[in-house]
């Protein structure tokens, strides 16, 4: 019985200790819980979290007004409008290479020369055969004229005249084949001079001088890529296509920007040129193509870039720093600093954002000050102390309006 009594006493003491600890924790929470703004915090009053140091120091920014450019963001691939693998159309020894790797060329520039001597000889042979058959045709025509006179005098049979006429026709056909052979020989001789078919920039040389080249060899002599202009292909989800289609079908030029992967360097600006005629059923996206002049040649074929398609520009939009935007149970809100040094929790309706600036459709007025830093210690009606007031006033006076842009991430599919 004594052991049972001892165990019961220990259990009672354990529950008493737990009760005292819970009570102490509850009292501490009550003591530190923020007091209502209208309650005084005089001696003996219950202070709040921010009451130990007086007004809460905060950094604020003014609400501004300006133009805001709405962009759709996507991942794009640089694709040249034309790429040509330069190959020889005749076989022979590569006797001259007249280009430098990476050089810019124009259509018609001489790139290389195949040994022309075998093709010069072939041309001479074709021309000799042509002259020989021309002489035979001329003699056959003279005989035909004589036979016609004799036939008119009834001195020869009609069969003899017909046979001579057939011989003349045969020589005429032979001459047509000879002329074609001469033209072919001249064409092959011209093909020994390999010229650039398009304007563009050359790649690395694949064959060296002295190599034997086969006609239409699988290994090209060099690759020419048209770099000006250049195209960029990218995709957009079908849910974002309506504003793009409306403006594109109306003939508006939609600006497109190409940025590096870190979105720090602008490679160039172009315009939306074309849309695909069907949506990809597997990804739910539509492929678009933009055209860039690429004057600086910063865009390289097969390069991955970040694309920004400007959809529209919001004029006189109310703009706030995105860092000041908060989200709670009542939705989006921000703390507005009043002239009395107290903050007001203001519920907002927001529009597009670019990460740094957000468009406010309702809830704020231009010129109001909103809290950017120090919001974790604020409640509606809290007293605040604005830090760096002089710099804030200078910024507001120097730049009363500012613009922005929206960039929305697109999933890489």
C-alpha positions as CSV (number, residue, x, y, z in Angstrom):
1,X,0.0,0.0,0.0
2,X,2.8,2.4,0.7
3,X,4.3,1.9,-2.7
4,X,1.0,2.6,-4.4
5,X,0.6,5.7,-2.3
6,X,4.1,7.0,-3.2
7,X,3.5,6.5,-7.0
8,X,0.2,8.4,-6.7
9,X,1.9,11.3,-5.0
10,X,4.7,11.5,-7.6
11,X,2.1,11.6,-10.4
12,X,0.2,14.4,-8.7
13,X,3.3,16.5,-8.3
14,X,4.2,15.9,-12.0
15,X,0.8,17.2,-13.2
16,X,1.1,20.2,-10.8
17,X,4.4,21.1,-12.4
18,X,3.0,20.8,-15.9
19,X,0.0,23.0,-14.9
20,X,2.2,25.7,-13.5
21,X,4.4,25.7,-16.6
22,X,1.4,26.1,-18.9
23,X,0.0,28.9,-16.7
24,X,3.3,30.7,-16.8
25,X,3.6,30.4,-20.6
26,X,0.1,31.7,-21.0
27,X,0.8,34.7,-18.8
28,X,4.0,35.5,-20.8
29,X,2.1,35.3,-24.0
30,X,-0.7,37.6,-22.7
31,X,2.0,40.1,-21.5
32,X,3.8,40.2,-24.8
33,X,0.8,40.2,-27.1
34,X,0.4,43.4,-29.0
35,X,-2.0,45.8,-27.4
36,X,-4.7,47.5,-29.4
37,X,-3.6,50.8,-31.0
38,X,-6.2,52.8,-29.0
39,X,-5.1,51.4,-25.7
40,X,-2.6,53.5,-23.7
41,X,0.7,52.1,-22.7
42,X,1.4,54.1,-19.6
43,X,2.8,52.8,-16.4
44,X,1.2,49.5,-15.3
45,X,-0.3,49.0,-18.8
46,X,0.3,45.9,-20.9
47,X,2.9,46.6,-23.5
48,X,3.1,45.1,-27.0
49,X,6.0,43.6,-28.9
50,X,6.9,46.9,-30.4
51,X,6.4,48.9,-27.3
52,X,9.7,48.3,-25.7
53,X,11.5,50.5,-28.2
54,X,8.8,53.1,-29.0
55,X,7.9,53.8,-32.6
56,X,8.9,51.1,-35.1
57,X,11.7,52.2,-37.5
58,X,10.6,51.5,-41.1
59,X,11.7,52.4,-44.6
60,X,9.0,53.7,-46.9
61,X,8.6,54.4,-50.6
62,X,6.1,56.6,-52.4
63,X,3.4,55.3,-54.7
64,X,4.2,56.5,-58.2
65,X,2.4,56.8,-61.6
66,X,3.8,56.0,-65.0
67,X,3.7,53.8,-68.0
68,X,4.0,50.0,-67.4
69,X,4.9,47.7,-70.2
70,X,3.4,44.2,-69.9
71,X,5.7,41.5,-71.2
72,X,5.3,37.7,-71.6
73,X,8.5,35.8,-70.9
74,X,9.6,32.6,-72.6
75,X,12.7,30.6,-73.5
76,X,13.7,30.9,-77.1
77,X,16.1,29.3,-79.6
78,X,18.0,31.3,-82.2
79,X,17.5,29.9,-85.7
80,X,19.1,31.3,-88.9
81,X,16.9,32.1,-91.8
82,X,19.3,30.3,-94.2
83,X,22.1,27.8,-93.7
84,X,24.1,26.3,-96.6
85,X,26.6,23.5,-96.6
86,X,29.0,24.4,-99.4
87,X,29.9,21.3,-101.4
88,X,31.7,20.8,-104.7
89,X,29.5,19.9,-107.7
90,X,32.4,18.4,-109.6
91,X,35.2,16.0,-108.7
92,X,38.8,17.0,-108.6
93,X,41.7,18.3,-106.6
94,X,41.1,21.4,-104.4
95,X,43.8,23.7,-105.7
96,X,42.8,27.0,-104.0
97,X,41.1,28.1,-100.8
98,X,40.2,31.8,-100.9
99,X,38.5,32.4,-97.6
100,X,39.3,32.8,-93.9
101,X,37.4,30.9,-91.2
102,X,34.7,33.1,-89.7
103,X,34.8,35.6,-92.6
104,X,31.7,37.4,-93.8
105,X,30.9,36.8,-97.4
106,X,28.4,38.0,-100.0
107,X,26.6,36.0,-102.6
108,X,28.9,35.4,-105.5
109,X,32.2,35.6,-103.7
110,X,34.8,33.1,-104.7
111,X,35.5,30.5,-102.0
112,X,37.6,27.8,-103.6
113,X,38.8,26.4,-106.9
114,X,38.8,22.8,-108.1
115,X,41.5,21.9,-110.7
116,X,39.9,23.1,-114.0
117,X,42.2,21.4,-116.5
118,X,40.3,18.2,-117.0
119,X,37.1,20.1,-117.6
120,X,38.8,22.5,-120.0
121,X,39.9,19.4,-122.1
122,X,36.4,18.0,-121.9
123,X,35.0,21.3,-123.3
124,X,37.5,21.3,-126.1
125,X,36.5,17.7,-127.1
126,X,32.9,18.6,-127.1
127,X,33.5,21.7,-129.2
128,X,35.5,19.6,-131.7
129,X,32.8,17.0,-132.1
130,X,30.3,19.8,-132.6
131,X,32.3,21.3,-135.4
132,X,32.8,17.9,-137.1
133,X,29.1,17.2,-137.2
134,X,28.3,20.8,-138.4
135,X,30.5,20.1,-141.4
136,X,28.7,16.8,-142.1
137,X,25.3,18.5,-141.8
138,X,26.3,21.2,-144.2
139,X,27.4,18.7,-146.8
140,X,24.2,16.6,-146.4
141,X,22.1,19.8,-146.9
142,X,24.0,20.6,-150.2
143,X,23.3,17.1,-151.4
144,X,19.7,17.4,-150.5
145,X,19.4,20.6,-152.5
146,X,20.8,18.8,-155.6
147,X,18.5,15.8,-155.2
148,X,15.5,18.1,-155.1
149,X,16.5,19.6,-158.4
150,X,17.1,16.2,-160.0
151,X,13.8,14.9,-158.6
152,X,12.0,17.9,-160.1
153,X,13.5,16.9,-163.5
154,X,12.4,13.3,-162.8
155,X,16.0,12.1,-162.9
156,X,16.1,10.3,-159.6
157,X,13.6,8.2,-157.6
158,X,11.6,9.6,-154.7
159,X,13.2,7.2,-152.4
160,X,16.7,8.7,-152.9
161,X,15.4,12.1,-152.0
162,X,13.7,10.8,-148.9
163,X,16.8,9.0,-147.8
164,X,18.9,12.2,-148.1
165,X,16.3,14.2,-146.2
166,X,16.5,11.6,-143.4
167,X,20.3,11.9,-143.3
168,X,20.0,15.7,-142.9
169,X,17.5,15.3,-140.0
170,X,19.8,12.8,-138.4
171,X,22.8,15.2,-138.5
172,X,20.5,18.0,-137.1
173,X,19.7,15.8,-134.1
174,X,23.3,14.9,-133.6
175,X,24.2,18.6,-133.6
176,X,21.6,19.3,-130.9
177,X,23.2,16.6,-128.7
178,X,26.7,18.1,-129.4
179,X,25.5,21.5,-128.4
180,X,24.1,20.1,-125.1
181,X,27.5,18.3,-124.5
182,X,29.3,21.6,-125.0
183,X,27.0,23.4,-122.6
184,X,27.5,20.6,-120.0
185,X,31.2,20.9,-120.3
186,X,31.1,24.6,-119.9
187,X,28.9,24.2,-116.8
188,X,31.2,21.7,-115.2
189,X,34.1,24.1,-115.9
190,X,32.2,26.9,-114.2
191,X,31.5,24.6,-111.2
192,X,35.3,24.3,-110.6
193,X,34.9,27.8,-109.1
194,X,33.0,27.4,-105.9
195,X,31.2,30.6,-105.0
196,X,29.1,31.7,-102.0
197,X,25.4,31.1,-102.7
198,X,24.1,33.5,-100.0
199,X,25.3,36.4,-97.8
200,X,26.5,35.2,-94.4
201,X,29.3,34.3,-92.1
202,X,31.5,31.3,-92.7
203,X,32.2,28.5,-90.2
204,X,35.3,26.4,-89.8
205,X,37.0,24.9,-92.9
206,X,36.4,21.2,-93.3
207,X,38.7,20.5,-96.3
208,X,42.2,21.7,-97.0
209,X,44.0,22.6,-100.2
210,X,45.4,19.6,-102.0
211,X,42.5,17.2,-101.0
212,X,40.7,15.3,-103.7
213,X,37.0,16.3,-103.6
214,X,34.2,14.2,-104.8
215,X,31.1,15.6,-106.5
216,X,28.4,16.3,-103.8
217,X,30.6,14.9,-101.1
218,X,29.1,14.2,-97.7
219,X,31.7,16.5,-96.1
220,X,31.1,20.1,-96.9
221,X,33.9,22.5,-97.7
222,X,32.5,25.0,-95.3
223,X,29.1,26.1,-93.8
224,X,27.6,29.5,-94.5
225,X,25.1,30.8,-92.0
226,X,23.0,33.9,-92.6
227,X,23.3,35.9,-89.5
228,X,21.6,39.1,-90.6
229,X,18.7,39.0,-90.1
230,X,18.2,36.2,-87.5
231,X,15.1,34.5,-86.2
232,X,14.2,33.3,-82.6
233,X,11.6,30.6,-82.1
234,X,9.7,30.4,-78.8
235,X,6.4,29.1,-77.4
236,X,3.6,30.6,-75.3
237,X,0.8,28.8,-73.4
238,X,-2.6,28.8,-75.1
239,X,-4.0,30.7,-72.1
240,X,-1.8,33.7,-72.9
241,X,-2.5,33.8,-76.7
242,X,-5.7,36.0,-76.8
243,X,-4.1,39.4,-76.4
244,X,-1.2,38.4,-78.7
245,X,-3.5,37.1,-81.4
246,X,-5.8,40.2,-81.3
247,X,-2.9,42.6,-81.8
248,X,-1.0,40.5,-84.3
249,X,-4.1,39.9,-86.5
250,X,-4.8,43.7,-86.5
251,X,-1.4,44.3,-88.0
252,X,0.3,45.7,-84.9
253,X,4.1,45.2,-84.5
254,X,4.7,43.4,-81.2
255,X,8.2,44.1,-79.9
256,X,10.3,41.2,-78.8
257,X,13.5,41.4,-76.7
258,X,16.3,38.8,-76.5
259,X,18.2,38.6,-73.2
260,X,21.0,36.4,-72.0
261,X,20.3,33.6,-69.5
262,X,21.0,35.8,-66.5
263,X,18.7,38.5,-68.0
264,X,21.5,41.1,-67.6
265,X,22.6,41.6,-71.3
266,X,20.2,42.7,-74.0
267,X,21.2,40.9,-77.2
268,X,18.8,42.8,-79.4
269,X,15.2,43.9,-80.2
270,X,13.0,42.6,-82.9
271,X,9.4,42.1,-83.9
272,X,7.0,39.2,-83.9
273,X,7.0,37.9,-87.5
274,X,4.8,34.7,-87.6
275,X,2.7,32.2,-85.7
276,X,2.4,28.5,-86.1
277,X,-1.0,27.3,-87.5
278,X,-1.7,24.8,-84.7
279,X,-1.2,24.3,-81.0
280,X,0.9,21.5,-79.8
281,X,-1.5,19.1,-78.2
282,X,1.1,17.5,-75.9
283,X,2.3,20.8,-74.3
284,X,-0.7,23.1,-74.9
285,X,1.6,25.8,-76.4
286,X,1.9,27.6,-79.7
287,X,5.2,28.2,-81.5
288,X,6.0,31.8,-82.5
289,X,8.9,33.3,-84.5
290,X,10.4,36.7,-84.1
291,X,12.7,38.5,-86.5
292,X,15.9,40.3,-85.4
293,X,18.2,42.5,-87.5
294,X,21.1,41.3,-85.4
295,X,23.3,44.2,-86.4
296,X,25.8,43.4,-83.6
297,X,25.7,39.7,-84.4
298,X,25.2,38.9,-80.7
299,X,22.7,36.2,-81.6
300,X,24.3,32.9,-82.7
301,X,22.4,29.9,-84.2
302,X,21.1,27.3,-81.7
303,X,21.7,29.7,-78.8
304,X,19.2,29.7,-76.0
305,X,17.9,33.1,-74.9
306,X,15.3,34.6,-72.7
307,X,12.6,36.2,-74.8
308,X,10.3,39.0,-73.7
309,X,7.2,39.7,-75.9
310,X,5.7,43.0,-75.2
311,X,1.9,42.6,-75.2
312,X,0.7,46.1,-74.2
313,X,1.6,49.3,-72.4
314,X,-0.5,50.5,-69.4
315,X,-0.5,54.3,-69.4
316,X,-0.7,56.3,-66.2
317,X,-0.7,53.2,-64.0
318,X,-0.5,53.4,-60.2
319,X,2.8,51.7,-59.3
320,X,4.2,50.4,-56.0
321,X,7.4,48.5,-55.1
322,X,6.7,44.8,-55.0
323,X,8.6,44.6,-51.7
324,X,5.9,46.6,-50.0
325,X,3.1,44.2,-51.0
326,X,1.9,41.8,-48.3
327,X,-0.5,38.9,-48.4
328,X,-2.7,37.8,-45.5
329,X,-6.1,36.3,-44.7
330,X,-7.9,39.3,-46.3
331,X,-5.7,39.1,-49.5
332,X,-3.2,41.6,-50.7
333,X,-2.5,44.6,-48.5
334,X,0.2,47.2,-47.7
335,X,0.9,49.5,-44.7
336,X,0.3,53.1,-45.6
337,X,2.1,55.7,-43.4
338,X,-0.2,58.7,-42.5
339,X,0.7,62.2,-41.7
340,X,0.3,61.4,-38.0
341,X,3.1,58.9,-38.1
342,X,0.8,55.9,-37.8
343,X,0.3,53.1,-40.3
344,X,-3.0,52.0,-41.9
345,X,-3.4,48.5,-43.2
346,X,-4.8,49.0,-46.7
347,X,-6.4,46.1,-48.7
348,X,-5.3,46.3,-52.3
349,X,-6.2,44.9,-55.7
350,X,-3.2,44.5,-57.9
351,X,-2.5,43.9,-61.5
352,X,0.7,42.7,-63.4
353,X,4.1,42.7,-61.8
354,X,7.7,42.4,-63.0
355,X,9.2,41.4,-59.7
356,X,10.3,44.9,-58.7
357,X,7.2,46.9,-59.5
358,X,3.6,46.0,-59.2
359,X,0.5,47.7,-60.7
360,X,-2.2,48.7,-58.2
361,X,-5.7,48.8,-59.6
362,X,-7.4,50.0,-56.4
363,X,-6.5,50.8,-52.8
364,X,-3.7,53.3,-53.2
365,X,-3.3,56.8,-54.4
366,X,-0.3,58.4,-56.1
367,X,2.0,60.1,-53.6
368,X,1.0,57.9,-50.6
369,X,3.9,56.4,-48.6
370,X,4.0,52.7,-48.1
371,X,6.2,50.6,-45.8
372,X,8.9,48.5,-47.5
373,X,10.9,47.3,-44.6
374,X,9.9,46.7,-41.0
375,X,6.5,45.3,-41.7
376,X,7.0,42.2,-39.4
377,X,6.5,44.4,-36.3
378,X,3.6,46.4,-37.5
379,X,-0.1,46.3,-36.8
380,X,-2.9,48.5,-38.0
381,X,-2.5,51.8,-36.2
382,X,1.1,51.2,-35.1
383,X,3.3,54.3,-34.6
384,X,6.3,54.3,-36.9
385,X,9.5,56.3,-37.4
386,X,10.6,56.8,-41.1
387,X,14.3,56.4,-41.6
388,X,16.3,58.3,-44.2
389,X,13.5,60.9,-44.8
390,X,15.8,63.3,-46.7
391,X,16.8,60.7,-49.3
392,X,13.2,59.7,-49.7
393,X,12.1,63.3,-50.3
394,X,14.9,63.8,-52.9
395,X,13.9,60.7,-54.8
396,X,10.2,61.7,-54.8
397,X,11.0,65.2,-56.1
398,X,13.5,64.0,-58.7
399,X,11.4,61.2,-60.1
400,X,7.7,61.7,-59.6
401,X,6.7,59.1,-62.2
402,X,8.3,55.8,-63.2
403,X,7.4,53.0,-65.5
404,X,7.8,49.3,-65.3
405,X,7.1,46.0,-67.1
406,X,5.6,42.7,-66.4
407,X,7.5,39.5,-67.0
408,X,5.8,36.2,-66.3
409,X,7.8,33.0,-66.2
410,X,6.9,30.4,-68.7
411,X,7.5,26.7,-67.8
412,X,10.1,25.0,-70.0
413,X,8.3,22.2,-71.7
